[in-house]
């Protein structure tokens, strides 16, 4: 059960998501060219943890940082050696990093780096996330001078780019980070979500055991007191085959973030624009749409509008949601992304996690079929 929080921890908001990557410029180009992000700041830093190059990207209220190790000492080097490119930090901004650090420490958070002052009035600290080698940097920005082109700089050491690249007329129009989807090992779901409930005051918003034939997974979603960060945590069920959740754990080498969900105000238009930019989405069988009209009274978008791009629809007590998942292009076939539109829906409909499971299982079957064909040639 979530514990009461003070004003310090309840005011935590998402600052940015940081990916450790093998090539920062290539990773940035994938986000700018494919997803319509703009690069707004850069940093090359050398310190106790090693040397690195970072590029900060923005779109709507979403800020991503891609960081490449420039020597073997920086933690991005060890991270990418195990996982390949992936999400290492979900940073949180606060007006008082020291107070929040002390509070979450008292509530049982696993600590990484004590609060530290940086030139210009910055203060940062670091605590562990609730899953393997991901962490949360607490960022306290100075009162002034910490913006680049109207967007807060993510961390000390960043400088604005001289000029923003022009925003494409047909921007995909991604607005905010809707949720972060995480996979943990069998038996770790309760401890992972309980960590956020205990240390950060998160509340449970969704819980389900999803069974599909011989395979199954447990899922639970928890949300921050401020309401802007939701973790959807998945774990293989101990009584069934692990399926693609087990595949992620094996390929990633541990638990971790397997996708970010980006919100949009019109998913049909956004997916069409992303398709033109070369983003490939998981397909959905026609049988899904044959049953959709009988299952839902759609509040927006017709069945045909959803069928062509393969968009899924669901609902909860508060309204409807529409979503689609990208096909992973990660060398280890782990990290991917989701586009989601909410029409009143506050949580996740009963078919949300099931839709993800079935879509990824279909992609897995396609990949295995392609591999068999290549081996036969």
KOLZANU-753290 format. One record per atom (N, C-alpha, C, O): x, y, z. Coordinates in steps of 0.05 Angstrom, whole numbers, padded with zeros to 5 digits, always signed. Layout:
<nodes>
XYZ...
</nodes>
This chain:
<nodes>
+00017-00024+00000+00000+00000+00000+00018+00025+00000+00038+00026+00014+00010+00045-00016+00025+00070-00017+00024+00084+00010+00003+00084+00024+00047+00095+00019+00048+00110+00043+00045+00140+00038+00052+00149+00016+00035+00155+00057+00033+00184+00053+00059+00197+00046+00080+00188+00056+00059+00217+00029+00083+00230+00020+00083+00259+00030+00061+00271+00034+00106+00271+00032+00108+00299+00039+00106+00316+00014+00106+00305-00009+00106+00342+00017+00105+00360-00006+00130+00357-00023+00129+00362-00047+00153+00348-00011+00178+00346-00026+00175+00324-00047+00180+00329-00071+00169+00299-00039+00168+00277-00058+00144+00278-00076+00145+00268-00098+00121+00289-00066+00097+00290-00083+00100+00309-00106+00085+00308-00125+00120+00327-00104+00123+00347-00126+00143+00338-00147+00149+00352-00166+00154+00313-00144+00173+00303-00164+00159+00300-00191+00137+00289-00193+00172+00310-00212+00161+00308-00239+00183+00296-00257+00206+00297-00250+00174+00284-00279+00194+00273-00298+00211+00296-00310+00199+00315-00321+00237+00294-00308+00255+00312-00321+00261+00303-00349+00257+00317-00369+00271+00278-00351+00279+00267-00377+00284+00237-00374+00286+00227-00352+00285+00224-00396+00293+00196-00397+00320+00194-00411+00324+00205-00433+00339+00181-00399+00366+00179-00410+00371+00150-00420+00367+00131-00406+00380+00149-00445+00388+00123-00457+00419+00122-00458+00431+00142-00467+00430+00100-00450+00459+00095-00455+00461+00081-00483+00447+00062-00488+00477+00092-00500+00479+00082-00528+00508+00079-00536+00526+00090-00524+00512+00064-00557+00539+00060-00568+00547+00083-00586+00571+00088-00590+00528+00097-00598+00534+00119-00617+00513+00141-00613+00490+00138-00623+00519+00162-00599+00500+00183-00592+00488+00196-00616+00464+00201-00618+00505+00202-00636+00495+00216-00659+00476+00199-00676+00456+00209-00686+00482+00173-00679+00465+00155-00693+00438+00152-00679+00417+00152-00691+00439+00149-00652+00415+00147-00636+00398+00172-00638+00373+00170-00641+00411+00195-00637+00396+00220-00640+00383+00223-00667+00360+00231-00669+00397+00215-00688+00386+00217-00715+00362+00198-00718+00343+00205-00733+00362+00175-00705+00339+00157-00706+00314+00171-00694+00292+00167-00704+00318+00186-00672+00295+00200-00659+00287+00225-00675+00263+00230-00677+00306+00239-00685+00299+00264-00700+00287+00257-00727+00267+00268-00735+00300+00239-00742+00290+00231-00768+00265+00214-00768+00247+00218-00784+00264+00195-00749+00241+00177-00748+00217+00188-00732+00194+00185-00741+00223+00199-00709+00201+00207-00691+00196+00237-00689+00177+00246-00676+00212+00253-00703+00207+00282-00704+00217+00297-00680+00208+00320-00676+00236+00286-00664+00247+00301-00642+00266+00323-00653+00276+00320-00676+00272+00343-00637+00292+00363-00643+00315+00362-00622+00309+00359-00598+00340+00364-00631+00362+00366-00612+00364+00394-00603+00365+00413-00619+00365+00399-00576+00365+00426-00566+00389+00432-00548+00394+00456-00542+00404+00412-00540+00427+00417-00523+00447+00393-00525+00439+00371-00532+00472+00399-00518+00493+00378-00519+00511+00381-00495+00512+00401-00482+00526+00359-00489+00545+00360-00467+00567+00340-00473+00563+00317-00482+00592+00348-00467+00614+00330-00467+00627+00334-00439+00637+00355-00433+00626+00312-00423+00634+00315-00395+00656+00295-00388+00656+00272-00398+00673+00303-00370+00694+00285-00359+00693+00289-00328+00695+00311-00318+00691+00266-00314+00691+00268-00285+00699+00242-00273+00711+00225-00286+00691+00238-00248+00699+00214-00233+00688+00189-00246+00700+00167-00244+00665+00191-00259+00653+00167-00272+00661+00163-00301+00651+00146-00314+00680+00180-00311+00690+00176-00337+00680+00198-00356+00667+00217-00348+00687+00194-00382+00681+00214-00403+00657+00205-00419+00653+00181-00424+00640+00225-00427+00616+00218-00442+00608+00241-00461+00616+00264-00457+00593+00234-00481+00580+00253-00499+00550+00249-00497+00540+00226-00499+00534+00270-00493+00505+00269-00490+00492+00289-00508+00502+00311-00512+00470+00281-00520+00453+00298-00537+00425+00298-00525+00414+00277-00520+00413+00321-00521+00386+00324-00510+00366+00330-00532+00371+00348-00549+00344+00315-00532+00324+00317-00553+00297+00323-00540+00292+00316-00518+00280+00337-00555+00254+00344-00545+00232+00342-00566+00237+00345-00590+00208+00337-00557+00184+00339-00573+00161+00341-00554+00157+00324-00537+00145+00362-00557+00123+00367-00538+00135+00369-00510+00154+00384-00506+00124+00354-00491+00135+00354-00464+00154+00331-00459+00160+00325-00436+00163+00317-00480+00181+00294-00477+00210+00303-00481+00216+00316-00501+00227+00296-00463+00256+00302-00465+00271+00275-00463+00268+00261-00443+00287+00269-00483+00304+00246-00483+00333+00255-00483+00340+00275-00496+00350+00240-00470+00379+00245-00470+00392+00219-00479+00388+00198-00468+00409+00220-00500+00424+00197-00509+00454+00202-00501+00465+00222-00508+00465+00183-00487+00492+00186-00476+00510+00163-00485+00503+00140-00482+00533+00171-00495+00553+00151-00505+00578+00154-00487+00587+00176-00482+00588+00131-00478+00614+00131-00464+00637+00137-00483+00638+00127-00505+00655+00154-00474+00679+00160-00489+00704+00146-00478+00725+00149-00489+00700+00131-00456+00721+00114-00446+00709+00091-00432+00684+00090-00428+00725+00072-00424+00715+00047-00412+00705+00051-00384+00692+00033-00373+00711+00074-00371+00704+00079-00343+00675+00087-00341+00662+00080-00321+00664+00102-00360+00637+00112-00358+00617+00089-00357+00620+00070-00371+00597+00091-00339+00578+00068-00336+00563+00061-00362+00554+00038-00364+00561+00079-00381+00548+00073-00406+00563+00051-00421+00551+00036-00437+00590+00049-00417+00605+00028-00431+00598+00001-00421+00593-00018-00437+00596-00003-00395+00588-00029-00384+00559-00035-00390+00552-00058-00396+00542-00015-00389+00513-00019-00394+00509-00030-00423+00496-00050-00427+00521-00016-00443+00516-00024-00470+00530-00050-00477+00521-00064-00495+00551-00057-00463+00564-00083-00468+00546-00106-00461+00547-00127-00474+00528-00102-00441+00509-00123-00433+00483-00121-00449+00473-00141-00459+00472-00097-00450+00445-00093-00460+00443-00083-00488+00422-00084-00501+00465-00071-00499+00462-00055-00522+00449-00028-00514+00448-00022-00490+00440-00012-00533+00427+00013-00527+00402+00008-00509+00387-00011-00514+00398+00024-00489+00375+00020-00472+00372+00043-00452+00388+00061-00450+00350+00041-00437+00343+00062-00418+00356+00057-00391+00352+00036-00379+00372+00077-00382+00388+00074-00358+00379+00092-00336+00384+00086-00312+00365+00114-00342+00358+00134-00322+00331+00147-00329+00327+00155-00351+00314+00147-00309+00289+00162-00311+00291+00184-00290+00286+00180-00267+00300+00208-00299+00307+00229-00281+00282+00245-00272+00263+00248-00288+00283+00254-00248+00261+00268-00235+00270+00295-00225+00291+00298-00213+00254+00316-00231+00261+00343-00223+00247+00350-00197+00224+00342-00192+00261+00367-00181+00250+00375-00155+00261+00402-00148+00282+00410-00158+00247+00416-00131+00257+00442-00121+00277+00439-00099+00291+00458-00092+00279+00415-00087+00298+00410-00064+00308+00382-00065+00295+00364-00053+00330+00377-00079+00340+00350-00082+00349+00337-00056+00345+00313-00051+00360+00354-00038+00369+00343-00013+00345+00333+00004+00347+00312+00017+00324+00349+00005+00301+00341+00021+00288+00316+00010+00280+00298+00026+00285+00314-00016+00274+00290-00028+00291+00266-00023+00282+00244-00017+00318+00269-00027+00336+00247-00022+00334+00237+00007+00333+00212+00011+00333+00255+00026+00330+00247+00054+00304+00232+00059+00303+00213+00074+00283+00243+00046+00256+00231+00051+00255+00202+00039+00246+00184+00053+00263+00199+00014+00261+00172+00002+00280+00153+00015+00275+00129+00016+00303+00163+00025+00322+00146+00040+00308+00135+00065+00311+00112+00072+00294+00153+00079+00281+00145+00104+00258+00125+00098+00251+00109+00116+00247+00126+00074+00226+00108+00067+00236+00082+00053+00220+00066+00044+00262+00079+00052+00273+00053+00043+00283+00052+00015+00289+00030+00005+00287+00075+00002+00298+00075-00025+00327+00066-00024+00341+00071-00005+00336+00052-00045+00364+00044-00047+00379+00068-00059+00373+00078-00080+00400+00077-00044+00414+00101-00051+00438+00095-00070+00451+00074-00067+00444+00113-00088+00467+00111-00106+00487+00133-00101+00509+00128-00093+00480+00158-00106+00498+00181-00103+00486+00202-00084+00463+00210-00089+00501+00210-00064+00492+00231-00046+00488+00257-00061+00500+00261-00082+00471+00275-00050+00468+00301-00063+00494+00315-00067+00511+00316-00049+00498+00328-00090+00523+00342-00097+00516+00368-00110+00498+00370-00127+00532+00389-00103+00529+00415-00116+00545+00416-00142+00566+00403-00144+00535+00430-00162+00549+00434-00187+00549+00464-00194+00532+00479-00185+00569+00472-00210+00571+00500-00217+00545+00511-00229+00531+00497-00244+00538+00536-00222+00514+00548-00232+00490+00545-00214+00468+00555-00221+00492+00531-00192+00470+00528-00174+00454+00502-00177+00432+00499-00165+00465+00483-00192+00452+00457-00195+00457+00439-00170+00478+00441-00158+00438+00422-00164+00442+00400-00144+00431+00375-00156+00408+00374-00166+00446+00353-00155+00436+00327-00164+00442+00306-00143+00460+00308-00127+00426+00285-00144+00430+00261-00127+00419+00238-00143+00407+00241-00164+00424+00214-00134+00416+00190-00150+00407+00168-00131+00420+00162-00111+00384+00156-00138+00374+00132-00124+00369+00110-00144+00366+00115-00168+00367+00086-00134+00362+00063-00152+00333+00063-00160+00315+00073-00146+00328+00053-00184+00300+00047-00192+00292+00021-00180+00307+00008-00166+00267+00012-00186+00257-00013-00175+00263-00037-00192+00251-00058-00188+00282-00034-00211+00287-00056-00229+00316-00055-00239+00323-00036-00254+00332-00073-00231+00360-00078-00240+00376-00052-00243+00376-00036-00225+00390-00048-00266+00410-00027-00267+00399-00001-00279+00414+00013-00292+00374+00005-00275+00363+00031-00281+00363+00048-00255+00361+00036-00233+00366+00074-00257+00366+00091-00234+00350+00116-00239+00340+00121-00261+00346+00132-00217+00332+00157-00219+00351+00179-00209+00359+00180-00186+00358+00198-00227+00373+00221-00218+00353+00242-00209+00334+00248-00223+00358+00254-00186+00342+00276-00175+00355+00301-00184+00379+00306-00178+00341+00319-00198+00352+00342-00210+00340+00367-00198+00316+00371-00200+00356+00384-00185+00348+00410-00176+00361+00431-00193+00386+00434-00192+00346+00446-00209+00357+00465-00227+00361+00492-00213+00347+00498-00194+00379+00508-00223+00382+00536-00212+00358+00553-00218+00341+00546-00236+00355+00574-00204+00331+00592-00207+00329+00604-00235+00307+00609-00244+00352+00608-00248+00351+00620-00275+00375+00610-00291+00394+00599-00280+00372+00612-00317+00394+00605-00335+00397+00576-00341+00419+00567-00349+00376+00560-00337+00378+00532-00342+00359+00523-00364+00348+00501-00363+00355+00540-00384+00338+00533-00407+00353+00535-00433+00373+00550-00435+00345+00520-00453+00355+00522-00480+00332+00521-00499+00317+00502-00500+00328+00543-00513+00307+00545-00533+00280+00540-00520+00262+00527-00533+00276+00549-00496+00250+00547-00482+00246+00520-00468+00224+00516-00457+00266+00503-00468+00263+00477-00454+00284+00475-00432+00307+00482-00437+00276+00466-00408+00296+00464-00387+00319+00445-00395+00315+00424-00406+00344+00454-00389+00367+00436-00393+00364+00412-00375+00355+00415-00352+00371+00388-00384+00366+00365-00368+00385+00362-00344+00376+00353-00323+00411+00369-00348+00431+00364-00327+00452+00386-00328+00454+00400-00348+00468+00389-00307+00490+00408-00308+00510+00399-00330+00514+00375-00334+00523+00419-00343+00542+00412-00363+00531+00414-00391+00547+00413-00411+00505+00416-00395+00493+00418-00421+00494+00447-00431+00491+00466-00415+00498+00451-00457+00497+00477-00469+00478+00477-00492+00476+00456-00506+00463+00498-00497+00444+00499-00520+00458+00496-00546+00481+00505-00550+00445+00482-00565+00455+00483-00593+00451+00511-00603+00433+00525-00595+00468+00519-00623+00467+00546-00633+00440+00552-00645+00429+00574-00642+00429+00533-00660+00404+00538-00674+00389+00512-00676+00401+00491-00683+00363+00512-00670+00347+00488-00673+00343+00481-00702+00339+00499-00719+00343+00455-00709+00335+00447-00736+00306+00453-00739+00291+00451-00720+00297+00461-00763+00269+00468-00767+00251+00445-00761+00257+00422-00768+00228+00451-00748+00208+00430-00743+00193+00424-00768+00183+00442-00782+00192+00398-00775+00178+00390-00799+00148+00398-00798+00136+00397-00777+00137+00406-00821+00109+00414-00822+00091+00391-00814+00071+00395-00801+00099+00367-00822+00083+00343-00816+00095+00329-00791+00102+00306-00792+00098+00344-00769+00109+00333-00745+00090+00311-00734+00066+00313-00736+00102+00289-00723+00085+00268-00712+00068+00277-00688+00048+00264-00681+00074+00300-00676+00058+00312-00654+00056+00294-00630+00034+00289-00620+00079+00284-00621+00079+00269-00595+00079+00290-00573+00093+00310-00574+00064+00285-00552+00059+00305-00532+00073+00301-00505+00089+00318-00496+00069+00278-00492+00081+00272-00466+00088+00243-00464+00079+00226-00481+00104+00236-00444+00110+00208-00438+00086+00197-00423+00081+00204-00400+00071+00178-00436+00047+00168-00423+00053+00148-00402+00043+00149-00379+00071+00129-00407+00079+00109-00387+00105+00096-00395+00114+00098-00418+00117+00082-00377+00142+00067-00381+00136+00038-00375+00127+00032-00353+00141+00020-00394+00136-00008-00390+00162-00023-00383+00182-00019-00396+00160-00039-00363+00183-00052-00351+00179-00082-00348+00156-00091-00343+00200-00098-00353+00198-00126-00348+00217-00133-00325+00240-00124-00324+00207-00150-00306+00224-00159-00284+00222-00190-00283+00206-00202-00297+00240-00202-00268+00241-00231-00267+00217-00243-00252+00203-00228-00237+00212-00268-00256+00191-00282-00241+00194-00278-00211+00216-00282-00200+00172-00271-00199+00172-00267-00170+00181-00240-00160+00180-00234-00136+00188-00221-00179+00198-00195-00171+00177-00173-00175+00182-00150-00169+00153-00180-00185+00133-00159-00191+00125-00144-00165+00125-00120-00165+00119-00159-00144+00110-00146-00119+00132-00129-00107+00126-00107-00098+00157-00138-00107+00178-00123-00095+00185-00098-00111+00191-00077-00100+00183-00100-00138+00189-00077-00155+00168-00055-00152+00175-00032-00148+00143-00062-00155+00122-00042-00152+00119-00033-00123+00113-00010-00118+00124-00051-00104+00123-00044-00076+00145-00023-00068+00141-00007-00050+00167-00024-00082+00189-00005-00078+00179+00023-00083+00185+00042-00068+00164+00027-00105+00154+00053-00112+00131+00062-00093+00129+00085-00086+00115+00043-00085+00093+00050-00066+00105+00058-00039+00095+00077-00027+00125+00044-00030+00137+00049-00004+00154+00074-00004+00151+00092+00013+00173+00075-00023+00193+00096-00022+00184+00122-00035+00193+00144-00026+00167+00121-00054+00159+00145-00069+00129+00151-00067+00120+00172-00078+00114+00135-00054+00085+00141-00050+00068+00136-00074+00047+00149-00077+00077+00119-00093+00061+00113-00116+00036+00097-00108+00034+00085-00087+00015+00098-00126-00010+00084-00122-00014+00064-00144-00007+00068-00167-00025+00041-00136-00032+00020-00156-00056+00029-00172-00076+00038-00161-00054+00026-00199-00076+00034-00216-00086+00012-00234-00107+00015-00247-00073-00011-00233-00081-00033-00251-00066-00058-00243-00043-00057-00235-00079-00081-00244-00066-00106-00237-00080-00129-00251-00105-00130-00251-00065-00147-00264-00078-00169-00279-00058-00192-00283-00035-00187-00287-00069-00217-00282-00054-00240-00291-00065-00246-00319-00089-00252-00322-00048-00245-00339-00058-00251-00366-00048-00278-00376-00024-00283-00376-00066-00296-00382-00060-00323-00391-00066-00325-00421-00088-00318-00429-00047-00335-00436-00051-00339-00465-00040-00367-00471-00016-00371-00476-00059-00387-00472-00050-00414-00477-00032-00424-00454-00040-00423-00431-00008-00434-00461+00010-00444-00441+00027-00422-00429+00043-00427-00410+00025-00397-00439+00041-00375-00429+00024-00356-00413+00000-00354-00415+00038-00342-00395+00024-00322-00378+00044-00302-00367+00068-00308-00364+00033-00279-00360+00049-00259-00346+00032-00244-00326+00008-00240-00330+00045-00236-00304+00032-00219-00284+00038-00190-00292+00060-00184-00303+00020-00172-00287+00025-00144-00293+00012-00126-00271-00009-00133-00260+00025-00104-00266+00015-00084-00247+00025-00057-00255+00049-00054-00262+00008-00037-00254+00016-00009-00260+00014+00007-00235-00005+00005-00220+00035+00024-00231+00035+00042-00208+00041+00070-00218+00055+00074-00238+00029+00090-00205+00031+00118-00214+00041+00136-00192+00035+00133-00169+00057+00156-00201+00069+00175-00182+00047+00193-00170+00026+00197-00181+00053+00205-00146+00034+00223-00133+00027+00247-00151+00004+00257-00151+00047+00257-00167+00042+00279-00185+00026+00271-00210+00015+00288-00223+00024+00245-00215+00008+00235-00237+00020+00235-00264+00007+00228-00284+00046+00243-00266+00058+00245-00293+00077+00221-00300+00088+00221-00321+00080+00202-00281+00097+00179-00287+00083+00154-00279+00077+00150-00255+00078+00136-00298+00066+00110-00292+00085+00088-00302+00094+00089-00324+00090+00069-00284+00104+00045-00292+00085+00022-00295+00069+00016-00277+00086+00009-00319+00071-00015-00323+00092-00038-00321+00109-00040-00339+00090-00054-00301+00111-00074-00295+00100-00102-00301+00078-00109-00293+00116-00117-00316+00108-00144-00325+00128-00164-00315+00152-00158-00313+00118-00188-00308+00136-00209-00299+00124-00236-00309+00100-00239-00309+00141-00255-00316+00131-00282-00324+00117-00294-00300+00126-00292-00277+00095-00308-00306+00080-00322-00285+00096-00347-00277+00106-00361-00295+00099-00354-00252+00115-00377-00244+00102-00404-00252+00115-00424-00253+00076-00403-00259+00062-00428-00264+00058-00433-00294+00043-00452-00301+00070-00417-00311+00066-00419-00340+00093-00415-00354+00113-00407-00342+00092-00419-00380+00116-00412-00396+00119-00382-00397+00099-00367-00396+00144-00373-00400+00150-00345-00398+00143-00329-00423+00138-00305-00421+00143-00341-00446+00136-00327-00471+00155-00305-00477+00179-00306-00471+00145-00284-00491+00163-00262-00500+00174-00246-00476+00195-00233-00479+00161-00247-00453+00172-00233-00430+00198-00246-00421+00218-00233-00414+00198-00273-00421+00223-00288-00416+00244-00283-00437+00268-00282-00431+00235-00280-00462+00254-00274-00484+00268-00247-00479+00292-00245-00483+00253-00227-00470+00265-00201-00464+00286-00204-00442+00308-00193-00445+00279-00218-00421+00298-00221-00399+00324-00234-00408+00345-00227-00400+00321-00254-00425+00344-00268-00435+00361-00251-00453+00386-00250-00451+00348-00236-00472+00363-00220-00491+00374-00195-00478+00396-00186-00486+00360-00183-00459+00369-00159-00446+00390-00165-00425+00407-00147-00419+00389-00189-00414+00409-00196-00394+00400-00190-00366+00415-00196-00347+00376-00179-00362+00365-00172-00336+00338-00160-00340+00328-00158-00363+00325-00152-00318+00301-00136-00321+00308-00108-00330+00331-00099-00329+00288-00094-00340+00292-00067-00349+00269-00056-00365+00248-00069-00367+00272-00032-00377+00251-00019-00392+00250-00032-00420+00271-00032-00434+00227-00042-00428+00225-00053-00455+00210-00034-00474+00213-00037-00498+00195-00015-00464+00185+00006-00483+00176+00031-00468+00169+00031-00445+00177+00053-00483+00166+00079-00475+00141+00083-00491+00140+00077-00515+00120+00094-00478+00095+00101-00492+00093+00131-00494+00093+00146-00474+00092+00140-00519+00089+00169-00525+00060+00175-00531+00047+00162-00548+00049+00195-00518+00021+00203-00523+00019+00221-00547+00037+00236-00554-00005+00221-00559-00011+00239-00581-00041+00246-00579-00056+00231-00566-00049+00267-00592-00077+00276-00592-00093+00264-00615-00118+00265-00614-00080+00254-00635-00094+00241-00658-00076+00219-00668-00058+00223-00684-00082+00194-00659-00064+00172-00665-00064+00165-00695-00044+00156-00705-00087+00168-00708-00088+00160-00736-00070+00178-00753-00055+00169-00769-00071+00205-00748-00054+00223-00762-00025+00219-00755-00007+00219-00772-00019+00215-00729+00008+00211-00720+00021+00187-00732+00044+00187-00741+00007+00164-00732+00018+00139-00743+00023+00142-00773+00043+00132-00783+00005+00156-00787+00010+00160-00815+00035+00176-00820+00050+00170-00839+00040+00196-00804+00064+00212-00807+00089+00196-00799+00110+00199-00812+00087+00180-00778+00110+00163-00771+00116+00143-00792+00139+00136-00798+00095+00132-00804+00099+00113-00826+00114+00125-00849+00132+00113-00860+00108+00150-00856+00122+00164-00877+00152+00168-00870+00169+00171-00888+00158+00170-00844+00185+00174-00835+00200+00147-00832+00224+00147-00824+00187+00125-00839+00201+00100-00838+00197+00083-00813+00210+00062-00811+00180+00091-00795+00175+00076-00771+00157+00052-00778+00136+00056-00791+00164+00028-00770+00149+00004-00776+00135-00005-00751+00147-00007-00730+00109-00011-00753+00093-00019-00731+00086-00049-00732+00087-00061-00754+00080-00061-00709+00071-00088-00708+00044-00090-00722+00027-00072-00719+00039-00112-00736+00014-00115-00750-00007-00128-00732-00001-00140-00712-00032-00124-00739-00055-00135-00724-00072-00150-00743-00079-00140-00765-00081-00175-00737-00097-00191-00755-00124-00179-00760-00135-00165-00743-00135-00184-00784-00162-00173-00791-00183-00183-00772-00203-00169-00767-00180-00207-00761-00200-00217-00743-00204-00199-00719-00226-00198-00707-00183-00185-00711-00185-00166-00689-00206-00144-00695-00223-00138-00678-00206-00134-00720-00224-00113-00727-00252-00123-00734-00272-00108-00732-00254-00148-00741-00280-00160-00745-00296-00161-00719-00321-00159-00719-00282-00164-00697-00295-00166-00671-00297-00139-00657-00312-00136-00638-00281-00119-00667-00279-00094-00652-00305-00078-00650-00312-00068-00629-00320-00077-00672-00345-00062-00673-00365-00073-00652-00380-00057-00640-00365-00099-00649-00383-00111-00630-00373-00107-00601-00389-00107-00582-00347-00105-00598-00336-00103-00571-00337-00075-00560-00341-00071-00536-00333-00054-00577-00331-00027-00568-00349-00009-00585-00351-00012-00609-00362+00010-00572-00376+00032-00586-00355+00055-00588-00352+00071-00570-00341+00056-00611-00318+00074-00613-00326+00103-00611-00345+00112-00624-00312+00118-00593-00318+00146-00589-00304+00164-00609-00312+00187-00614-00283+00153-00622-00268+00168-00642-00254+00148-00660-00246+00126-00651-00250+00155-00685-00237+00138-00705-00256+00114-00712-00266+00100-00694-00259+00109-00737-00275+00086-00746-00259+00061-00746-00234+00062-00744-00272+00038-00748-00258+00013-00749-00239+00013-00773-00217+00003-00771-00248+00023-00795-00231+00023-00819-00207+00041-00816-00185+00034-00825-00210+00064-00802-00187+00081-00797-00166+00067-00780-00142+00072-00783-00175+00050-00762-00157+00036-00744-00145+00011-00758-00122+00004-00753-00161-00001-00775-00152-00026-00788-00128-00022-00805-00109-00038-00804-00128-00002-00822-00106+00001-00842-00079+00004-00829-00060-00010-00837-00075+00020-00808-00049+00021-00795-00044+00000-00774-00022-00005-00765-00066-00014-00765-00063-00034-00745-00065-00024-00717-00052-00035-00698-00080-00002-00712-00083+00010-00686-00103-00006-00669-00124-00015-00679-00097-00010-00644-00113-00025-00625-00131-00005-00609-00123+00018-00605-00153-00015-00599-00172+00002-00583-00180-00013-00558-00183-00037-00558-00184+00002-00537-00193-00010-00511-00207+00011-00495-00208+00035-00503-00217+00004-00472-00230+00024-00454-00228+00015-00425-00223-00008-00419-00231+00035-00408-00233+00029-00379-00258+00044-00369-00275+00052-00385-00260+00047-00343-00283+00059-00331-00287+00088-00339-00309+00099-00337-00265+00102-00347-00266+00130-00353-00267+00138-00382-00273+00161-00389-00262+00119-00400-00263+00126-00428-00247+00106-00445-00243+00083-00436-00239+00114-00469-00226+00096-00487-00197+00105-00492-00189+00127-00487-00182+00085-00503-00154+00091-00510-00148+00075-00536-00160+00055-00541-00129+00086-00551-00120+00074-00576-00090+00072-00575-00077+00091-00567-00079+00050-00585-00050+00047-00583-00039+00029-00605-00053+00013-00617-00013+00032-00610+00001+00016-00630+00030+00014-00621+00041+00033-00609+00043-00009-00627+00070-00014-00619+00088-00015-00643+00081-00027-00663+00112-00004-00640+00131-00006-00662+00145-00033-00663+00147-00047-00642+00154-00040-00686+00171-00064-00689+00199-00057-00680+00210-00037-00689+00211-00073-00662+00237-00066-00652+00258-00068-00674+00258-00086-00691+00276-00048-00674+00299-00049-00692+00325-00052-00676+00347-00049-00687+00322-00059-00650+00345-00062-00633+00360-00088-00641+00347-00108-00646+00386-00088-00642+00401-00112-00649+00395-00136-00632+00396-00159-00641+00388-00132-00606+00380-00154-00589+00350-00158-00587+00341-00174-00571+00335-00143-00604+00306-00145-00606+00293-00141-00579+00277-00158-00570+00301-00119-00565+00289-00113-00539+00273-00087-00540+00248-00088-00541+00286-00064-00540+00272-00039-00537+00255-00032-00561+00263-00035-00584+00230-00022-00555+00213-00012-00576+00196+00011-00564+00201+00019-00541+00176+00021-00579+00161+00044-00570+00131+00040-00576+00123+00023-00592+00115+00055-00562+00086+00054-00565+00076+00082-00570+00086+00102-00559+00055+00085-00587+00041+00110-00591+00013+00105-00579+00000+00085-00585+00004+00124-00563-00022+00121-00550-00038+00147-00550-00027+00168-00546-00064+00144-00554-00083+00167-00551-00104+00159-00531-00115+00137-00532-00109+00177-00512-00130+00172-00492-00154+00191-00497-00150+00215-00500-00177+00179-00497-00202+00194-00498-00216+00189-00471-00235+00174-00469-00206+00202-00450-00218+00199-00424-00207+00177-00407-00208+00178-00383-00196+00156-00420-00186+00133-00405-00164+00142-00386-00145+00157-00394-00166+00133-00361-00147+00142-00341-00126+00121-00334-00104+00127-00326-00134+00095-00338-00115+00074-00331-00110+00057-00356-00102+00069-00377-00115+00031-00355-00112+00014-00378-00136-00004-00379-00144-00015-00359-00147-00008-00403-00169-00026-00405-00159-00055-00401-00135-00060-00402-00178-00073-00397-00171-00101-00392-00156-00113-00415-00141-00133-00410-00158-00103-00439-00145-00115-00462-00118-00102-00468-00105-00110-00488-00110-00082-00453-00086-00067-00460-00061-00084-00460-00047-00086-00480-00056-00096-00437-00032-00112-00435-00034-00137-00452-00014-00146-00464-00058-00148-00455-00062-00171-00472-00056-00164-00501-00044-00180-00516-00064-00140-00510-00058-00131-00537-00028-00130-00542-00018-00139-00563-00013-00119-00522+00016-00118-00525+00027-00146-00527+00044-00152-00544+00018-00164-00510+00028-00191-00509+00024-00205-00536+00042-00217-00547-00001-00203-00546-00007-00216-00571+00008-00204-00594+00016-00219-00612+00011-00178-00595+00025-00164-00617+00054-00173-00617+00065-00178-00639+00067-00173-00594+00095-00181-00593+00099-00210-00599+00118-00218-00612+00080-00227-00590+00081-00255-00597+00079-00259-00628+00093-00276-00639+00062-00244-00641+00060-00246-00670+00086-00237-00683+00094-00249-00703+00098-00215-00673+00123-00206-00684+00145-00227-00680+00162-00231-00698+00145-00240-00657+00164-00262-00652+00160-00285-00672+00180-00295-00682+00135-00292-00677+00130-00314-00696+00139-00306-00724+00151-00323-00738+00134-00281-00732+00144-00271-00758+00174-00273-00760+00185-00281-00780+00187-00264-00739+00217-00264-00739+00228-00292-00741+00246-00297-00756+00216-00311-00726+00225-00339-00727+00220-00351-00754+00236-00367-00764+00197-00343-00767+00192-00353-00793+00212-00343-00813+00221-00357-00831+00219-00317-00811+00239-00305-00829+00266-00319-00825+00280-00324-00845+00273-00325-00800+00298-00337-00795+00299-00366-00806+00320-00374-00817+00277-00381-00804+00276-00408-00816+00279-00407-00846+00293-00423-00858+00266-00386-00858+00268-00383-00888+00297-00377-00896+00307-00388-00915+00310-00359-00881+00338-00351-00888+00356-00376-00884+00375-00379-00900+00351-00392-00864+00369-00415-00859+00365-00437-00880+00383-00452-00886+00341-00437-00892+00335-00458-00912+00347-00450-00939+00350-00468-00956+00353-00425-00943+00363-00416-00969+00393-00421-00972+00404-00414-00993
</nodes>
